[in-house]
C-alpha cells in the first residue's frame, strides 16, 4: 500500500518555523527567504484545511493542531537524518569498483594502485578486469576505463591516453631466417592479433599500420588471435610472430629487453581510439570516485612527463 504523503518541503518549512516560532529564523536554517517559508506553511494549511499558526504583527504562535503535530514531525525528520547518515556511511564503506580491460589493468593501472591506497587508505578498491562493456545501470560498478571513441551515451567520458601502436617482437626474430628489419619483411612472418579491444578495432589495426607504412602484399587478417594483451605479448616474447600493441602497454617489456621494436625508422602509429575514464552522469558527487579521478589524472601527468 502506497503512502499518501503531503508536500515534504512544506512539512519541513512548518517544522523549522514551529521549532523557532519564527519564519525569519526558519528561513536562515533552510537557506531560503522568510516569504518562501510563509508560502510553504500556507500551502500546508490549505492542504490539510487547518490553521497551524496564529499570526500577529509581533509574534508567531502555534495553534493546538500545530502543537500536536510538531513533536512527531521533529522526531520523523530526526529519523530521516539518521537514515541518511547510515546510507552515507555505507556508501563510503563500499568498495569503489572499477571495470577495466585486462591489458590496461595489468600493464598500467595495477602497478600504480599502491600509491592510491597509501594516499586514501579509507577507500577500498575492487578491480574488475573484463573485456566486456559493463552496464552501469544493471551492475555494481562505479566507473570504467575503456578503449574506444568515448561516445557512450549517458556517460561522462574523459580522455586519459591517446592510442599509438607499435610493432614488437622477440629479440631473436630480428636476426632470424628470414630476418625482420624492415616492414616489407612482414610478408614472411606471422601477425599476432589482440582481440580484447573489440572485433572492429582488431581487424583494422594491422591494416591501418601496413597502409601507413606503405607495405602491401601482407594479409592483415591472417594470424592467431588472443583474447588478452598478456597472451599476445607472451606469444610475441616466445617468438611466435609480430604483435601490434599500444605503446603505453608494452613499455615494461621493452625496458626488460623481452621485446624489441624491430623497425627503428617507423614511428608509433596514432589510432582514432583512446583510453577513456567513464562513469554515469549522476556520479560526479561520489567522493570515492572524485578521489580516484584526481589521483588517476595526477598519475597520468607523471607518466606522460616521463616519470614512470
C-alpha positions in Angstrom: 0.0 0.0 0.0 1.5 3.3 -1.1 2.0 6.3 1.3 -0.1 9.4 0.6 2.3 12.0 1.8 1.8 15.7 1.9 4.4 18.0 0.3 7.7 17.3 2.2 9.1 20.7 1.5 6.1 22.3 3.2 6.3 19.9 6.1 10.0 20.8 6.5 9.2 24.5 6.4 6.5 24.2 9.0 8.6 22.1 11.4 11.5 24.6 11.2 9.2 27.6 11.7 7.4 25.8 14.6 10.7 25.0 16.4 11.9 28.6 16.1 8.4 30.2 16.3 9.8 32.5 13.6 9.7 32.5 9.8 12.9 34.5 9.7 14.9 32.0 11.8 13.5 29.1 9.9 14.5 30.8 6.6 18.1 31.1 7.8 18.2 27.4 8.7 16.7 26.3 5.4 18.7 28.9 3.3 15.5 30.4 1.8 13.6 33.7 2.3 11.1 34.2 5.1 8.4 34.8 2.4 9.2 31.3 1.0 8.7 29.7 4.4 5.5 31.6 4.9 4.2 30.4 1.5 5.1 26.8 2.2 3.3 26.9 5.6 0.2 28.4 3.9 0.3 25.7 1.3 0.4 23.0 4.1 -2.6 24.7 5.9 -4.5 24.7 2.6 -3.6 21.0 2.1 -4.9 20.0 5.5 -7.6 22.7 5.7 -6.4 23.6 9.2 -4.6 26.5 10.7 -1.1 25.8 12.1 -0.1 29.2 13.3 -1.7 32.3 14.8 0.0 35.2 13.1 0.2 38.6 14.9 2.4 41.6 14.0 4.8 40.8 16.8 4.5 37.1 17.3 4.0 33.7 15.7 2.2 31.2 17.9 1.3 27.6 17.2 -2.3 26.5 17.2 -3.4 23.4 19.0 -3.2 21.4 15.8 0.3 22.7 15.2 1.4 21.8 18.7 0.1 18.3 18.4 1.9 17.7 15.0 5.3 19.3 15.9 6.8 16.5 18.2 6.1 13.7 15.7 7.3 15.8 12.8 10.5 16.7 14.6 11.1 13.0 15.5 10.3 12.0 11.9 12.9 14.4 10.4 15.4 13.3 13.0 14.9 9.7 12.0 15.2 10.7 8.3 18.6 12.4 9.1 19.8 9.2 10.9 18.7 7.0 8.0 20.5 9.3 5.5 23.7 9.3 7.6 23.5 5.5 7.7 23.2 5.2 3.9 26.1 7.7 3.5 28.3 5.7 5.9 27.5 2.5 4.0 28.2 4.2 0.6 31.6 5.4 1.9 32.5 2.0 3.2 31.6 0.2 0.0 34.5 -0.6 -2.3 35.0 1.6 -5.4 34.6 -0.9 -8.3 36.5 -0.2 -11.4 35.8 -2.1 -14.7 38.9 -2.1 -16.9 40.4 -4.0 -19.8 42.8 -6.7 -18.6 45.6 -5.2 -20.7 45.3 -1.7 -19.2 44.8 -3.2 -15.7 47.9 -5.4 -15.7 50.3 -3.1 -17.6 49.4 0.3 -16.4 46.8 0.6 -13.6 47.6 -2.2 -11.1 51.3 -1.5 -10.8 50.4 2.1 -9.7 47.5 1.4 -7.4 49.7 1.1 -4.4 50.2 4.9 -4.3 46.4 5.5 -4.3 46.0 3.0 -1.4 48.6 4.9 0.6 47.0 8.3 -0.1 43.5 7.1 0.5 43.6 4.0 2.8 39.9 4.5 3.8 38.8 3.8 0.2 38.6 0.2 -0.8 39.3 -0.6 -4.4 37.9 -3.5 -6.4 39.3 -4.0 -9.9 37.1 -6.0 -12.3 39.3 -6.9 -15.2 37.0 -7.7 -18.1 36.8 -7.4 -21.8 33.1 -6.7 -21.9 31.4 -3.4 -21.5 29.5 -3.3 -18.3 26.1 -1.8 -17.9 26.3 0.7 -15.1 22.5 0.7 -14.6 22.4 -3.1 -14.0 25.8 -3.9 -12.4 27.6 -3.0 -9.2 30.3 -0.9 -11.0 31.2 2.7 -10.2 33.5 3.6 -13.1 35.3 2.1 -16.0 38.4 2.6 -18.1 37.5 1.9 -21.7 39.3 1.8 -25.0 37.3 3.3 -27.8 35.9 6.6 -29.2 34.4 8.0 -25.9 30.9 8.2 -27.4 29.0 6.2 -24.8 25.5 7.8 -24.4 24.5 8.7 -20.8 28.1 8.5 -19.5 30.8 11.1 -18.8 33.8 10.2 -20.9 37.2 11.8 -20.1 40.2 11.1 -22.3 43.1 9.5 -20.5 45.7 8.5 -23.0 45.8 8.7 -26.8 46.5 5.4 -28.5 49.6 4.9 -30.6 50.5 1.3 -31.6 53.9 -0.2 -32.3 55.1 -3.5 -33.8 57.0 -5.6 -31.3 58.7 -9.0 -31.5 61.3 -11.1 -29.6 64.9 -10.0 -29.9 65.7 -13.3 -31.7 63.3 -12.6 -34.5 65.2 -9.6 -35.7 68.1 -11.9 -36.7 66.0 -14.9 -37.6 65.8 -16.6 -41.0 64.2 -14.8 -42.7 65.2 -11.6 -40.7 62.9 -8.9 -39.5 64.4 -5.5 -40.0 62.1 -3.7 -42.4 58.3 -3.6 -42.6 58.2 -5.3 -46.0 59.8 -8.4 -44.4 56.5 -9.0 -42.6 55.4 -10.9 -45.7 57.4 -13.8 -44.4 56.3 -13.6 -40.7 53.2 -14.3 -38.7 51.0 -11.4 -37.5 49.7 -11.7 -33.9 46.3 -10.2 -33.1 44.9 -8.9 -29.8 41.1 -9.4 -29.7 40.0 -7.9 -26.4 39.6 -4.3 -27.6 36.8 -5.2 -30.0 36.4 -7.1 -33.2 36.2 -4.0 -35.5 39.3 -2.4 -33.9 41.4 -5.6 -34.1 40.5 -6.2 -37.8 41.6 -2.6 -38.6 44.7 -2.3 -36.5 47.2 -4.2 -38.7 45.5 -2.9 -41.9 45.9 0.7 -40.7 49.6 0.1 -39.7 50.5 -1.6 -43.0 48.8 1.1 -45.0 50.5 3.9 -43.1 53.9 2.3 -43.6 53.4 1.7 -47.3 53.5 -2.1 -47.1 51.4 -4.2 -49.5 51.2 -7.9 -50.1 50.5 -8.8 -46.4 47.1 -10.2 -45.4 46.2 -8.2 -42.4 43.5 -10.6 -41.3 45.6 -13.7 -41.0 47.4 -14.9 -37.9 46.4 -16.2 -34.5 44.1 -14.2 -32.2 44.4 -13.9 -28.4 41.8 -12.8 -26.0 44.1 -10.7 -23.8 47.1 -8.4 -24.1 49.0 -10.7 -21.8 48.6 -13.7 -24.1 49.5 -11.8 -27.3 52.7 -10.5 -25.6 53.5 -14.0 -24.4 53.3 -15.2 -27.9 55.5 -12.4 -29.2 58.0 -13.0 -26.4 58.1 -16.7 -27.4 59.0 -15.7 -31.0 55.7 -16.9 -32.5 55.2 -13.7 -34.5 54.9 -9.9 -34.5 52.4 -8.1 -32.3 50.8 -4.7 -32.8 50.4 -3.2 -29.3 49.6 0.1 -27.8 52.9 1.7 -26.8 51.7 2.6 -23.3 51.0 -1.1 -22.6 54.4 -2.5 -23.6 56.9 -0.1 -22.0 57.8 -2.5 -19.3 58.6 -5.4 -21.6 60.7 -3.2 -23.9 62.6 -1.9 -20.8 63.3 -5.5 -19.7 64.5 -6.5 -23.2 61.9 -9.2 -23.5 60.6 -7.4 -26.6 62.1 -5.1 -29.1 60.9 -2.6 -31.8 62.2 -4.2 -35.0 61.6 -1.2 -37.2 63.7 1.6 -35.9 62.6 4.1 -38.6 58.9 3.6 -38.1 57.2 5.8 -35.6 54.3 4.7 -33.4 51.0 5.0 -35.3 48.3 7.1 -33.8 44.9 5.5 -33.9 41.4 7.0 -33.7 40.9 5.3 -30.4 41.7 6.5 -26.9 41.6 5.3 -23.3 38.7 7.0 -21.5 37.6 7.2 -17.9 33.8 6.7 -18.0 31.1 6.9 -15.3 27.4 7.7 -15.1 26.4 11.3 -15.4 24.9 11.3 -11.9 28.0 10.0 -10.1 30.0 13.3 -10.1 29.4 13.8 -6.3 30.7 10.4 -5.2 33.7 11.3 -3.0 35.4 8.0 -3.7 35.1 8.5 -7.4 36.4 12.0 -7.2 39.4 11.0 -5.1 40.3 8.2 -7.6 39.8 10.5 -10.6 42.1 13.1 -9.1 44.8 10.5 -8.3 44.4 8.9 -11.8 45.0 12.2 -13.7 47.9 13.0 -11.5 49.5 9.7 -12.2 48.9 10.2 -15.9 50.6 13.6 -15.9 53.6 12.0 -14.2 53.6 9.1 -16.7 53.3 11.4 -19.8 56.1 13.6 -18.4 58.4 10.6 -18.3 58.1 10.0 -14.5 57.2 6.3 -14.8 
